[in-house]
């Protein structure tokens, strides 16, 4: 299956195009009632502009962010994988008084520990082997703007204390440099890790946690804002129709009903993947239920596994499930010669989700 990474939450040019309401039972579009979603649409918070969806949880989130967008306060964004945490950070930046400056994103979990310090703070020439020239770090690149630290829960403890200095004194030093530089950046951090638990386990500094947690918002899971599914689905349809050059113009009422009734464990990222697949497989001008993945339609979503029996002494369910999951992941990776995209397809996952699981489980290829 072809896959191109799609933004976790979509942005649209014409918000009216995505403003229709669907009845979950029939899948038919109905007129929007006046009130919160109608009369107040013109009073939508600035940070909601261009974001698909106006369900109550989403609007409540952005009402909070709108109140703090123009302040220099640090924001901690939490939520499940695939909910659109980076888009939240970008939305805050775009409506803040820093919008004319740069938005810089850093994935703290994707950069090796020995390189992350240089990536963030920069380095002087000769600071380490291979540092043939001085390099500007991401903090300097975001000067006057916003620095988005994704997967902050994966940041090594050795760097957490240096980030704490930036938040406390707005100062930092590049690697191998004696200069002390000022940092005029607004920091927005995101994670799907329980940082309070990480603090208790000694994996995350408590003082840094409280510095980051000035304003804490949680991006709702898609299953908690299913009213936004039709608007998101139509947006992804248009996005993929144009990109893939397919003559698919709509989603049938039956298919929309299926979409609205799915629980979306993979959140908006899963929905984007689902619509991309449907556009590729659709043979007519409208997406039908049989164009959707079986797991979304509730058909064959649970593969038949080995027959198991519960021992008389009981079992540690979490460990048993974890072991089975790890075995399946390793088997898929071995069959695909550790091609993560192919393995993710075999497992019915998004590639990004698989990569995150490998990091969390610390599964590595054996040489």
C-alpha positions, 0 to 999 in steps of 0.5 A: 500500500502506498503511503505518504506521511500526512499531517496529523491534523489537517488545515484547510483553506476554505473552512466553510467547505469543512463546516457540514454536519453529518448524522452518525446514523444515516451518514447524511449531511444535515443543516448546522443548527444555530448556537455554539457551532453556528452563531459563534462560528464567527467568534472562533478563537484566532488559534482555531483559524484554518484547523479542521473541526469545531467539536466542543472538546477542540474549541475548548482547547483552543479557547484556552490557547487563545488566551495565552498565545500572546504571552511568553509562557511555556506550554506543555501539550500532551495527547495520544500519538496521532492527535496533532500536537505539533499542529497545536504548537504551530497554531499558537505560534501563528496567532502569537506576536512571534508569528513573523519569526521562525517556528522550529520543530525538534523531535527529541526522540529521533536524534541520537543522544550524542547529537541532540545537545549540538542540535539544540545549542549549536557548537563551536568549531573544533568542539568535537571530532568532525566539528570542522565549522561552527554550527548554529543550533535550533534555539538560535534558529528560533530566535524571536520565534517558537521552539517546539520540542516534540517527544520531550519525555525522551530527552536525556537527563544530561540535557534536561538540566541545560534546557532548564537553564534556558527556561530559568535564565534565558541563557545557554552556551553552544557546545565547546564555546565559553560564550553565554548567549541569550535565548529569546524563544517561546518553548512549546513542548509535547509528549505522549509520555506520562511525565508525572510518572517519569518524574516519579521513576527518576527519568525526568527532572521534577524542576523541568517538569514544573517549568514546562507545565505552566500551561498544560493542554491535552489534545483530545483523541479523535474518538472523543470528538467524532463530530469532526470526522466528516470534516476531516475525512472530506479534507483528506479526500480533497488533499489526496484526490489532488495529490494522487490525481484520482477522480474521486469527488465524495464519500457516500453516506454509507461510508461516512456512517462507517467512518463516524462509528469507528473508534479511531485508535490511531487518531487523525493519523489513522483517518488520514491513512484510511482516506488515502487508501480509499482514494487509491482503491476507489473505482468510482467517483464516491468512496464506498464502505468496501473501499475502507480498510476492513478494521474500520468496517469492523470486518476481520479487524481481529486476526485469528491468533493462536489458541491460548488457555489461562493457567490455573495460577493465573497470568500477568496479562500485561507482560503476556500481551507485551511479549506477544506484541514484541514477537509479532513486531520482530517477525514483521521486521525480520520478514521485511529485512527491517524495512520499517515502512513495509513492516508497518504495513504488514502490522496495519500500523502507520510507519511513525507509530511503529518507529515510536513503538520500537523506541519505547520498547527498545527493540533494535536490529541485531547485527 
